[in-house]
Amino acid sequence: MKAERVHISLELLECFEKGEDFLKKIIIGDETWVHHYDPENKRHSMKYCHKESHHPTKFKTQALAGKVMTTVFWNSECVVLADFLEKKQQ
């Protein structure tokens, strides 16, 4: 495997030295877990209370809505593909 990587690297270096525009053809990819939350906005949490009445205490909570595996492939110019796979689909 190491010898094959060296051979491919030398071929790419040779193309670069010739001035070929091969860098635009290279696509790189990476994946990561992304956690997402379902926040309650201020308007949804509003509750009408009389001025003299006691307002309910609101605790700050962040309910985890879930996580997704995000896979992104890009080249030197733009994102080629972004894909999302939910945890239960594995």
C-alpha positions as CSV (number, residue, x, y, z in Angstrom):
1,M,0.0,0.0,0.0
2,K,2.8,2.4,0.9
3,A,4.5,1.8,-2.5
4,E,1.3,2.4,-4.3
5,R,0.7,5.7,-2.5
6,V,4.3,6.8,-3.4
7,H,3.7,5.9,-7.0
8,I,0.4,7.9,-7.2
9,S,2.0,10.9,-5.4
10,L,4.8,10.9,-7.9
11,E,2.3,10.8,-10.8
12,L,0.3,13.7,-9.3
13,L,3.5,15.7,-8.8
14,E,4.5,15.1,-12.4
15,C,1.1,16.4,-13.6
16,F,1.5,19.5,-11.5
17,E,5.0,20.2,-12.8
18,K,3.7,19.9,-16.4
19,G,1.1,22.6,-15.6
20,E,-2.0,20.4,-16.0
21,D,-5.1,21.7,-14.3
22,F,-5.7,18.5,-12.4
23,L,-6.3,20.1,-9.0
24,K,-9.9,21.0,-10.0
25,K,-10.6,17.3,-10.6
26,I,-9.6,16.1,-7.1
27,I,-12.5,15.5,-4.8
28,I,-12.1,15.3,-1.0
29,G,-14.6,13.9,1.4
30,D,-15.2,13.9,5.2
31,E,-17.9,12.8,7.6
32,T,-18.9,13.7,11.1
33,W,-21.8,13.4,13.5
34,V,-23.8,16.7,13.8
35,H,-26.0,17.2,16.9
36,H,-29.1,19.3,16.3
37,Y,-31.4,20.9,18.8
38,D,-35.1,21.9,18.6
39,P,-35.0,25.2,20.5
40,E,-38.2,26.9,21.6
41,N,-38.3,30.4,20.4
42,K,-39.4,33.4,22.6
43,R,-42.8,33.7,20.8
44,H,-43.7,30.0,21.4
45,S,-42.8,30.2,25.1
46,M,-44.9,33.3,25.8
47,K,-47.7,32.9,28.2
48,Y,-50.2,35.6,29.1
49,C,-50.1,36.6,32.8
50,H,-51.8,39.4,34.6
51,K,-49.4,42.2,35.8
52,E,-49.8,41.4,39.4
53,S,-49.7,37.6,39.1
54,H,-46.6,35.5,39.5
55,H,-44.8,34.6,36.2
56,P,-43.8,31.0,35.9
57,T,-40.1,30.3,36.2
58,K,-38.6,29.1,33.0
59,F,-35.5,26.9,33.1
60,K,-33.0,26.9,30.3
61,T,-33.1,23.5,28.7
62,Q,-31.8,22.3,25.4
63,A,-33.6,19.2,24.3
64,L,-31.5,17.2,21.9
65,A,-33.6,16.6,18.8
66,G,-31.1,14.1,17.5
67,K,-27.9,13.6,15.5
68,V,-27.1,12.9,11.9
69,M,-24.1,11.6,10.1
70,T,-23.1,14.4,7.7
71,T,-20.9,13.4,4.7
72,V,-19.5,16.2,2.5
73,F,-17.5,16.0,-0.7
74,W,-15.9,19.0,-2.2
75,N,-13.3,20.1,-4.8
76,S,-11.3,23.2,-5.1
77,E,-14.3,25.3,-6.3
78,C,-17.4,24.1,-4.4
79,V,-19.2,21.5,-2.4
80,V,-20.0,18.6,-4.8
81,L,-22.3,16.6,-2.4
82,A,-23.6,16.9,1.1
83,D,-25.5,14.0,2.5
84,F,-27.2,13.4,5.8
85,L,-27.9,10.0,7.4
86,E,-30.0,9.9,10.5
87,K,-28.8,7.7,13.4
88,K,-31.7,5.2,13.1
89,Q,-30.9,4.5,9.4
90,Q,-27.5,3.0,10.0
